[in-house]
Amino acid sequence: MLREPAELRVDDQGRVELPIGLLAKAGIAPGAALVAFSDGDGRIALRRAEDAINDLLGEGTL
């Protein structure tokens, strides 16, 4: 799968705006609760909060 890159900037308050198309491709709707964590080597990963909680509880793996 070929990914289309989006160049982003971190503002003075540490915020980053994500393009709506990128969010849509990831299945993330505006207003969704997300969990962010460092994935090492300059990477930051985002997950829908409900998916992260379900993973921790072991739901969806039965």
C-alpha positions in Angstrom: 0.0 0.0 0.0 1.4 3.4 -1.0 1.0 6.1 1.6 0.7 9.7 0.6 2.8 11.8 2.9 1.6 15.0 4.5 4.2 17.6 5.7 3.1 19.0 9.1 4.5 21.5 11.6 4.5 21.6 15.3 3.4 25.0 16.5 4.8 26.9 19.5 2.3 25.2 21.8 3.2 21.7 20.6 0.0 21.3 18.5 -0.2 19.6 15.1 -3.1 19.8 12.7 -3.8 16.6 10.8 -5.4 16.8 7.3 -9.0 15.5 7.2 -8.1 13.2 4.4 -5.5 11.5 6.5 -7.9 11.1 9.4 -10.6 9.7 7.0 -8.1 7.1 5.6 -7.3 6.0 9.2 -11.0 5.7 10.0 -10.8 8.5 12.6 -13.8 11.0 12.6 -13.5 14.6 13.7 -14.1 14.8 17.5 -12.9 11.2 18.1 -11.0 10.6 21.4 -7.4 9.5 20.7 -4.5 8.1 22.7 -1.0 9.2 21.6 2.2 7.4 22.4 5.9 7.5 21.3 6.7 4.7 19.0 10.5 5.5 19.1 12.8 6.8 16.4 10.9 10.1 16.0 7.5 8.4 15.5 4.3 9.2 17.4 1.4 6.8 17.1 -2.3 7.7 17.5 -5.1 5.2 18.3 -8.8 5.6 18.8 -9.2 5.6 22.6 -11.9 2.9 22.5 -9.7 0.6 20.4 -6.8 1.1 22.9 -9.1 0.3 25.8 -10.5 -2.8 24.1 -6.9 -4.0 23.5 -6.1 -3.6 27.1 -9.2 -5.4 28.2 -8.6 -8.2 25.7 -11.9 -7.6 23.9 -12.2 -8.4 20.3 -9.6 -11.2 20.4 -12.0 -14.0 21.2 
